[in-house]
Amino acid sequence: MVSVARRNLFRERPRLLISMGGVAFALLLILALDGLVAGSLFQLTAYIRNTGAEVYVAQPGVRTMHMSASALPMSKVEEIRKVDGMAWVEPMLYASNAVTVGDVRSIAYVIGFDPKQSKAGPWRIAEGSANLGRGEAVIDGVTAGKLGVGLGDEVLILGAPFRVRGLSAETSSFVNSLAFIRLDDFTALRGQPDTASYLLVWLSRGVSAEEGARRINAVVKDVGALTREEFASEEGRVVRDMSAEIMVIMSAIGFLIGLAAVGLTVYTATLAKLQEYGMLKALGASNVWLYRVVFEQALWSVAIGAAASIILALALSALFAWLIPDVPIRVELESVARVILGAGAIAILAASVPITQIARLDPVSVFRR
């Protein structure tokens, strides 16, 4: 049974390449669109994931950064530090604004942090330094290239001039980027001293994020503490609803088109062998045996095409990271599993349609043709 399925599949190499190519590129479409959505959401939550803080504390009821406003008195920093299991607490300020050079502006989320601690600042510096003096800033390297600025140049952030001291990496997405300034500069511009937007909490060894958040919520009044995973999940959900909805729709449409292409390819390949299967039926092959051969051949087609599509998707991801770093493609295991299972199911369904005609055929009628 195995040898027959493989022999049918590999006997005609040109037909095999066309069939496998059709499956591979159909699945690549799905993986690429899924990857664009996943990559964009991954970058938009990069700050939350990369600071290293296990717990994020905000104003009660605030569960995200995007489309949210949070204000906490600085006194909460000391209150949280006194809670058992807290290793370090650092305030940060946050606002949606832009980095502007002349008439050109790039949307940015501005982070105010204390350079002496630097835990809440940029996690990767491509050029320059994050050790900021007054009136200095770190902006995203990709954004700096688009704006035509470099180290030492002047940009406007929050309506005030800042000298570019550093260029960060992994801080841009297809919709915005991150810009970092000193906490005291941010406070002076905003005119609200002794106030933080969020508090970032690092926990002592042995204290889980869930337990740390629970302790803060139980001891400190008028705050809302979330684990990093909860905060990032809420952020991703809001961002998906806010700016990536069209990409999610495109991904769903691409999934359906890709599966339809896989089904058509497998159906055509099976149909081309219909006469041979009819002859095997006439020579005594059982219906069960025929179905097993055809289904295995269909699954082999999907397996080879899926393997090729994964390799192509990873290559495309690396190419985008090099050429268009703010439009990432992130190939995730969940997407790969969904594609393989969906393609396998549609392939079996597509192969079963023509072979059912043979299964219902009277063996004698094959020799009457």
C-alpha positions in Angstrom: 0.0 0.0 0.0 2.8 2.4 0.9 4.8 1.6 -2.2 1.8 2.1 -4.5 1.0 5.5 -3.0 4.6 6.7 -3.2 5.1 5.2 -6.7 2.1 7.1 -7.9 3.3 10.3 -6.4 7.0 10.2 -7.4 6.7 8.4 -10.8 6.1 11.6 -12.8 8.5 14.2 -11.6 7.2 17.2 -13.6 3.6 16.5 -12.4 4.9 16.1 -8.8 6.8 19.4 -8.9 3.7 21.2 -10.2 1.5 19.6 -7.6 3.8 20.1 -4.7 4.5 23.7 -5.8 0.8 24.4 -5.8 0.4 23.1 -2.3 3.6 24.8 -1.0 2.7 28.3 -2.3 -0.9 28.0 -1.2 0.3 27.2 2.3 3.0 29.9 2.1 0.2 32.4 1.5 -1.4 31.4 4.8 1.8 31.3 6.8 2.9 34.7 5.4 -0.3 36.4 6.3 -0.5 34.8 9.7 3.1 35.7 10.2 2.5 39.4 9.4 -0.3 39.6 12.0 1.7 37.7 14.6 4.9 39.7 13.9 3.1 43.0 14.1 1.4 42.2 17.4 4.7 40.8 18.7 6.5 44.1 18.0 3.7 46.2 19.3 4.0 44.5 22.7 7.8 44.5 22.6 8.3 46.9 25.4 6.2 44.9 27.9 8.0 41.7 27.1 11.6 43.1 27.1 11.9 45.2 30.2 12.1 42.1 32.3 9.5 43.4 34.8 7.3 40.6 36.1 4.4 42.8 37.2 3.0 46.0 35.8 1.0 48.3 38.1 -1.4 50.9 36.7 -4.3 53.0 37.8 -7.3 50.8 38.8 -9.2 49.6 35.8 -6.4 50.3 33.3 -5.1 47.1 31.7 -3.2 48.4 28.7 -0.9 51.1 27.4 -2.5 51.7 24.0 -5.6 53.8 24.1 -5.3 54.1 27.9 -4.4 56.8 30.4 -2.9 55.9 33.8 -1.8 58.2 36.6 -0.3 57.0 39.9 1.3 59.1 42.7 5.0 58.5 43.1 4.3 57.6 46.7 3.0 54.2 45.4 6.6 53.3 44.5 7.6 53.2 48.2 4.4 51.4 49.2 5.0 48.7 46.7 8.7 48.3 47.7 7.6 47.5 51.2 5.4 44.6 50.0 7.0 41.3 50.8 8.8 39.7 47.7 9.4 43.0 45.8 13.0 43.2 44.5 12.7 46.5 42.7 10.1 49.0 41.6 10.6 51.6 38.9 8.3 54.3 37.7 7.9 55.3 34.0 5.9 57.8 32.1 4.1 57.1 28.9 2.3 59.1 26.2 1.4 58.7 22.5 3.0 61.4 20.5 5.4 61.7 17.6 9.1 62.2 16.6 9.2 65.2 14.3 11.9 66.6 12.1 10.8 69.6 10.1 7.6 68.8 8.4 8.1 65.0 8.7 6.7 63.2 11.7 6.6 59.6 12.8 4.1 58.3 15.3 5.8 57.2 18.5 5.0 56.0 22.0 7.2 58.1 24.3 8.7 56.4 27.4 10.1 58.5 30.3 12.6 56.5 32.4 15.4 57.0 34.9 18.7 56.5 33.0 20.5 55.8 36.4 18.4 52.6 36.6 17.8 52.0 32.9 15.6 49.0 33.6 12.6 50.7 32.1 14.5 52.1 29.2 15.5 50.6 25.8 16.7 47.0 26.0 18.9 47.1 22.9 21.0 50.0 21.7 22.2 49.8 18.0 24.2 53.0 18.2 25.1 55.6 20.8 24.0 55.3 24.4 20.9 55.2 26.7 22.8 57.1 29.4 20.8 60.2 28.7 21.6 63.8 29.9 18.9 66.5 30.1 17.4 67.2 26.7 18.7 63.9 25.1 16.7 61.1 23.7 16.9 57.6 22.3 14.8 57.0 19.1 14.3 53.9 17.0 17.1 53.3 14.4 14.6 52.4 11.6 12.6 55.5 12.3 15.7 57.6 12.4 16.6 56.4 8.9 13.2 57.3 7.6 13.5 60.8 9.2 17.0 61.3 7.9 18.6 61.9 11.3 21.4 60.3 13.3 23.3 60.6 16.5 23.7 64.3 17.6 20.8 65.5 15.4 17.8 67.4 16.9 14.3 66.1 16.8 11.0 67.2 18.4 9.4 65.0 21.0 6.3 66.1 23.0 6.8 69.4 21.2 10.2 70.1 22.7 13.7 69.7 21.1 15.8 66.7 22.0 19.3 65.7 20.9 19.6 62.1 19.7 21.9 60.3 22.0 21.1 56.8 21.0 19.4 54.6 18.4 17.5 51.6 19.6 16.7 48.3 17.8 13.6 46.1 17.9 11.5 49.2 18.8 9.5 49.8 15.6 6.4 48.4 14.0 4.4 49.1 10.9 2.3 51.7 12.7 4.7 53.3 15.2 7.9 53.2 17.1 9.2 53.9 20.7 11.1 57.0 21.8 12.8 57.3 25.2 13.6 60.4 27.2 14.5 61.1 30.8 11.8 60.8 33.4 12.5 64.3 34.7 12.4 65.8 31.2 9.0 64.1 30.6 7.7 65.4 34.0 8.8 69.0 33.2 7.1 68.9 29.8 3.9 67.3 31.1 3.7 69.6 34.1 2.5 66.9 36.5 5.3 66.3 39.1 5.3 63.3 41.4 3.2 61.3 39.0 3.9 58.1 37.1 2.0 56.4 34.3 2.9 52.8 35.3 5.1 51.2 37.8 7.3 48.3 36.8 8.0 45.6 39.4 10.8 43.0 39.6 10.2 40.3 42.1 12.5 38.4 44.5 13.6 35.0 43.6 11.0 32.3 44.3 8.0 34.7 44.0 5.9 34.0 41.0 4.4 36.8 38.9 0.9 35.7 39.9 1.7 35.8 43.6 3.5 39.2 43.3 0.5 40.8 41.5 -1.8 39.3 44.1 0.2 40.7 47.0 0.4 44.1 45.5 -3.4 44.2 44.9 -4.0 43.0 48.5 -1.7 45.4 50.3 -1.6 48.6 48.2 -4.8 50.6 47.7 -6.0 52.2 44.5 -3.7 50.3 42.1 -4.2 47.5 39.6 -1.4 45.0 39.3 -1.1 42.6 36.3 1.5 40.0 35.5 3.6 40.7 32.4 1.8 37.9 30.5 -1.6 39.3 31.4 -0.6 42.9 30.5 0.9 41.8 27.2 -2.2 39.7 26.4 -4.5 42.7 27.1 -2.3 45.0 25.1 -2.2 42.6 22.1 -6.0 42.2 22.2 -6.5 46.0 22.1 -3.9 46.5 19.4 -5.5 43.7 17.3 -8.9 45.4 17.7 -7.5 48.8 17.1 -5.1 48.6 14.2 -4.6 45.0 13.0 -8.3 44.0 12.4 -7.9 44.4 8.6 -4.8 42.2 8.7 -6.7 39.5 10.7 -9.5 39.6 8.1 -6.9 39.3 5.3 -5.3 36.4 7.1 -8.6 34.6 7.4 -9.4 35.2 3.7 -5.9 34.0 2.8 -6.4 30.9 4.9 -9.6 30.0 3.0 -8.0 30.8 -0.4 -4.9 28.7 0.5 -7.0 25.7 1.6 -9.1 26.0 -1.6 -5.9 25.9 -3.6 -4.6 22.9 -1.8 -8.0 21.1 -2.3 -8.0 21.9 -6.0 -4.4 20.7 -6.4 -5.0 17.4 -4.6 -8.4 16.9 -6.4 -6.7 17.4 -9.8 -3.8 15.1 -9.0 -6.2 12.4 -7.9 -8.4 12.9 -10.9 -5.4 12.4 -13.2 -4.9 8.9 -11.8 -8.6 7.9 -11.8 -8.3 5.5 -14.7 -5.4 3.7 -13.0 -7.4 3.4 -9.8 -10.4 2.0 -11.8 -8.1 -0.7 -13.3 -6.9 -1.6 -9.8 -10.5 -1.9 -8.7 -11.3 -4.1 -11.6 -8.3 -6.4 -10.8 -9.7 -6.9 -7.3 -8.5 -4.1 -5.1 -11.0 -3.4 -2.3 -12.6 -0.1 -1.7 -10.8 0.2 1.7 -7.4 -0.4 0.0 -8.1 2.2 -2.7 -9.2 4.8 -0.1 -6.0 4.2 1.9 -3.8 4.5 -1.1 -5.4 7.7 -2.3 -5.5 9.3 1.2 -1.9 8.5 1.9 -0.9 10.0 -1.5 -2.9 13.1 -0.6 -1.2 13.4 2.9 2.2 12.9 1.3 1.4 15.8 -1.0 0.5 18.0 2.0 3.5 16.9 4.0 6.0 17.7 1.3 4.2 20.9 0.3 3.9 22.0 4.0 7.6 21.3 4.6 8.5 23.4 1.6 6.1 26.2 2.6 7.7 26.3 6.2 11.2 26.6 4.7 10.0 29.4 2.3 8.2 31.2 5.1 11.3 31.2 7.4 13.3 32.5 4.4 10.8 35.2 3.8 10.8 36.1 7.5 14.6 36.5 7.4 14.4 38.5 4.2 11.8 40.9 5.7 13.8 41.3 8.9 16.7 42.4 6.7 14.9 44.5 4.1 11.8 45.8 6.0 12.5 45.4 9.8 9.4 47.3 10.8 7.1 44.9 8.8 8.0 41.6 10.4 6.9 38.1 9.6 6.8 35.8 12.6 6.3 32.1 11.9 4.6 30.6 15.0 4.1 26.9 15.9 0.4 27.5 16.3 0.0 28.8 12.8 2.1 26.0 11.4 -0.1 23.4 13.2 -3.3 25.1 12.0 -2.0 25.1 8.4 -1.0 21.5 8.4 -4.2 20.2 10.1 -6.4 22.3 7.8 -4.5 21.3 4.7 -4.6 17.6 5.7 -8.3 17.7 6.2 -9.1 19.5 2.9 -6.7 17.2 1.1 -8.5 14.1 2.3 -11.9 15.7 1.4 -10.7 16.7 -2.0 -9.2 13.2 -2.7 -12.3 11.4 -1.5 -14.6 13.0 -4.1 -13.1 11.4 -7.3 -12.1 8.1 -5.7 -15.7 7.7 -4.4 -16.7 7.4 -8.1 -14.4 4.4 -8.5 -15.5 2.9 -5.2 -19.1 2.8 -6.5 -18.1 1.4 -9.9 -18.9 -2.1 -11.0 -15.4 -3.7 -11.7 -16.8 -5.4 -14.9 -17.8 -2.0 -16.4 -14.1 -1.0 -16.5 -13.4 -3.6 -19.2 -16.5 -2.6 -21.2 -15.0 0.8 -21.9 
